[in-house]
Amino acid sequence: MPTDVTITHLGLADKYDFKELQEMCMDELVANDNPFSGKIIAENKDLSEHVKRQVLERKLEKVNLALARERRLNTERDQTHDSKGGKVWRK
């Protein structure tokens, strides 16, 4: 679903206190890989500050999880070689 449509639905869910729709829209926005969606959300006049904060915190959490996963993979890859570049054998 396009970002602007999701934000419109989120604004209506926020205004009329539709919790299920609000959760679905927030999940959709967090899953959206549009690099500008955070800015669009922050600048939106129809969303309450509370909802904006929730969405942006969830997006930040998603980014932090991806970074932690990359760090873990890099650490695991680096630990398979010794300081001279030789392969370290593990059980």
Backbone bond lengths (Angstrom), bond angles and torsions (degrees), N, CA, C in turn:
res aa  C-N    CA-C-N  psi(-1)  N-CA   C-N-CA  omega(-1)  CA-C   N-CA-C  phi
1 M - - - 1.450 - - 1.537 107.84 -
2 P 1.322 118.01 138.52 1.461 120.51 179.25 1.533 111.95 -61.28
3 T 1.324 115.39 147.52 1.465 121.64 -177.04 1.517 112.26 -57.29
4 D 1.325 117.38 -44.28 1.473 119.84 -177.40 1.527 112.29 -64.12
5 V 1.327 117.38 -35.52 1.468 120.75 177.74 1.529 109.99 -68.34
6 T 1.324 115.88 -43.38 1.466 120.10 178.92 1.520 110.82 -61.94
7 I 1.322 117.22 -41.82 1.470 120.84 179.43 1.527 110.51 -66.17
8 T 1.325 116.98 -37.89 1.470 120.16 176.65 1.521 110.22 -61.58
9 H 1.332 115.99 -45.64 1.471 119.50 178.24 1.520 111.44 -64.56
10 L 1.318 116.55 -38.73 1.468 120.27 178.10 1.531 110.59 -63.87
11 G 1.325 116.76 -39.23 1.462 120.41 177.48 1.519 112.02 -62.13
12 L 1.320 116.59 -41.44 1.466 120.54 178.03 1.527 110.85 -68.16
13 A 1.335 116.17 -41.74 1.468 119.82 178.53 1.523 110.83 -63.09
14 D 1.324 116.71 -37.78 1.463 121.89 178.14 1.524 110.35 -67.18
15 K 1.319 116.01 -46.33 1.469 121.53 -177.47 1.524 112.22 -63.47
16 Y 1.343 116.94 -42.38 1.462 120.62 -175.68 1.529 113.61 -102.53
17 D 1.317 115.85 9.19 1.467 122.77 173.96 1.530 112.96 59.82
18 F 1.339 115.83 47.58 1.463 121.81 174.31 1.527 107.74 -94.03
19 K 1.321 116.52 93.27 1.466 121.71 -172.70 1.531 113.24 -62.78
20 E 1.344 117.25 -42.61 1.461 119.68 -177.99 1.529 111.26 -64.20
21 L 1.328 116.62 -45.26 1.462 120.54 177.84 1.520 110.41 -64.55
22 Q 1.313 116.60 -39.09 1.463 121.17 178.66 1.531 110.43 -59.95
23 E 1.328 117.21 -45.52 1.465 121.35 179.35 1.527 111.06 -63.66
24 M 1.339 116.28 -42.76 1.466 119.94 179.83 1.528 110.88 -62.68
25 C 1.318 116.80 -42.55 1.464 120.76 179.98 1.530 110.98 -66.95
26 M 1.326 117.01 -41.26 1.462 119.62 178.84 1.522 110.40 -64.27
27 D 1.332 117.18 -41.41 1.467 120.62 177.34 1.532 110.59 -60.96
28 E 1.327 116.25 -41.97 1.463 121.25 179.35 1.531 110.83 -63.44
29 L 1.325 117.32 -42.75 1.464 120.61 -179.72 1.521 111.74 -67.98
30 V 1.323 117.55 -36.50 1.467 120.71 178.67 1.530 109.57 -68.04
31 A 1.316 117.22 -39.86 1.465 121.05 -179.37 1.537 112.10 -72.97
32 N 1.321 117.03 -20.37 1.458 122.30 -178.21 1.531 110.01 -67.90
33 D 1.337 116.38 129.15 1.463 120.72 -178.88 1.524 113.07 -92.64
34 N 1.316 117.44 11.72 1.460 121.11 177.06 1.530 108.82 -62.97
35 P 1.338 118.89 117.07 1.467 120.40 -176.80 1.527 113.92 -65.92
36 F 1.317 117.39 -17.03 1.461 121.17 -178.64 1.526 113.11 -98.01
37 S 1.324 117.85 -1.45 1.462 119.61 -175.11 1.530 112.08 -64.40
38 G 1.313 118.18 -34.61 1.463 120.52 177.79 1.517 111.97 -62.11
39 K 1.324 115.80 -43.63 1.466 120.62 178.37 1.528 110.82 -65.96
40 I 1.327 116.16 -41.29 1.461 120.71 179.52 1.526 110.07 -61.57
41 I 1.318 116.24 -42.56 1.469 120.96 179.11 1.522 110.45 -64.47
42 A 1.315 116.64 -48.01 1.468 121.17 -176.98 1.529 112.10 -61.46
43 E 1.328 117.33 -33.87 1.462 121.07 -176.87 1.528 113.56 -89.95
44 N 1.323 117.27 -5.83 1.460 120.77 -176.86 1.525 111.05 -68.66
45 K 1.315 116.08 132.70 1.469 121.71 -178.16 1.530 113.08 -86.67
46 D 1.341 117.21 -17.57 1.462 120.71 -175.89 1.527 113.62 -87.17
47 L 1.321 117.68 -13.94 1.464 120.92 -178.60 1.522 110.66 -94.99
48 S 1.311 115.56 142.14 1.471 119.00 176.12 1.527 108.90 -72.03
49 E 1.309 115.99 157.87 1.462 121.23 179.03 1.528 110.75 -61.44
50 H 1.311 116.64 -33.23 1.460 121.29 179.39 1.531 110.94 -63.57
51 V 1.317 117.02 -46.10 1.465 121.13 -179.23 1.530 110.26 -68.62
52 K 1.321 117.00 -41.22 1.467 120.24 176.84 1.527 110.31 -57.10
53 R 1.322 115.79 -46.53 1.464 120.64 -179.16 1.516 110.77 -62.27
54 Q 1.328 117.56 -43.30 1.462 120.86 -179.88 1.531 111.52 -60.53
55 V 1.320 116.95 -46.83 1.460 120.59 -178.47 1.530 110.15 -64.54
56 L 1.318 116.95 -46.59 1.459 120.03 -177.66 1.529 111.84 -66.55
57 E 1.328 117.79 -35.94 1.465 120.22 175.88 1.521 111.08 -64.96
58 R 1.319 116.88 -39.33 1.470 120.32 178.26 1.522 111.29 -66.93
59 K 1.337 116.73 -39.45 1.462 120.03 177.54 1.530 109.99 -64.25
60 L 1.325 116.65 -40.46 1.463 120.80 178.46 1.523 111.01 -64.93
61 E 1.311 116.92 -40.44 1.466 121.13 177.72 1.530 110.67 -61.63
62 K 1.324 117.05 -40.73 1.466 121.17 177.93 1.524 110.45 -61.75
63 V 1.321 117.31 -43.61 1.465 121.33 179.10 1.529 110.21 -64.91
64 N 1.321 117.17 -43.43 1.461 120.53 179.02 1.524 112.10 -61.84
65 L 1.325 117.53 -39.41 1.468 120.61 176.94 1.524 111.26 -64.35
66 A 1.320 117.09 -41.02 1.466 120.44 178.53 1.524 110.83 -64.92
67 L 1.335 117.31 -40.18 1.461 120.57 178.03 1.523 111.43 -65.84
68 A 1.315 116.85 -41.28 1.464 120.51 178.83 1.525 110.41 -63.37
69 R 1.326 116.95 -40.24 1.462 121.04 178.34 1.532 110.11 -63.35
70 E 1.323 117.96 -43.68 1.465 121.62 178.28 1.525 111.36 -63.05
71 R 1.323 116.56 -42.59 1.468 119.85 178.27 1.523 110.91 -61.39
72 R 1.332 115.96 -43.14 1.464 120.24 -179.73 1.528 110.64 -62.80
73 L 1.318 116.44 -44.72 1.466 120.33 179.20 1.521 111.43 -63.75
74 N 1.317 116.89 -41.35 1.464 120.41 178.30 1.523 111.11 -64.63
75 T 1.320 117.23 -40.79 1.460 121.36 178.83 1.522 110.54 -64.53
76 E 1.331 116.59 -44.31 1.463 120.23 178.34 1.520 111.21 -62.54
77 R 1.313 117.42 -41.11 1.462 121.26 178.65 1.524 111.05 -64.95
78 D 1.328 116.88 -42.68 1.462 121.01 -179.05 1.519 112.28 -68.55
79 Q 1.319 118.10 -28.59 1.459 121.25 -178.33 1.521 112.63 -78.82
80 T 1.310 118.23 -6.81 1.463 119.98 178.83 1.525 111.79 -84.40
81 H 1.334 117.84 -3.79 1.461 121.71 178.72 1.528 109.41 -125.52
82 D 1.334 115.67 142.54 1.466 118.53 177.56 1.522 109.46 -80.59
83 S 1.328 116.78 -176.48 1.468 121.04 -174.88 1.532 112.57 -65.10
84 K 1.336 117.61 -19.45 1.472 121.05 179.77 1.525 112.00 -99.20
85 G 1.317 117.08 6.26 1.457 120.68 178.17 1.503 114.29 90.14
86 G 1.329 117.42 1.17 1.465 120.98 178.86 1.509 111.08 -77.46
87 K 1.321 116.09 153.76 1.472 121.43 -179.34 1.521 110.11 -74.11
88 V 1.315 116.97 133.12 1.463 123.11 175.91 1.516 107.07 -96.71
89 W 1.313 116.74 125.78 1.465 121.75 -179.44 1.508 109.98 -89.57
90 R 1.319 116.18 130.65 1.461 122.03 179.70 1.513 108.62 -126.72
91 K 1.335 114.54 153.95 1.457 120.18 176.16 1.499 109.82 -87.77
